[in-house]
Amino acid sequence: DHNLSNALIESMNTKIRQITRTAYGFTNPEALIALALLAHGGYRPQLPGRTTHG
């Protein structure tokens, strides 16, 4: 009826599941949250010794 799809949500869910498998064995759930935010949250921290161009 509305031409809506849940493909975007399913894609994000799959990516989060992959990150969860990568984070298996971490003792801290904040590490999983940090990985998810770095991968998909748009957060790009400045890395030491790197300069930005732009």
Beta strands, then each sheet from edge to edge (+ up, - down):
end
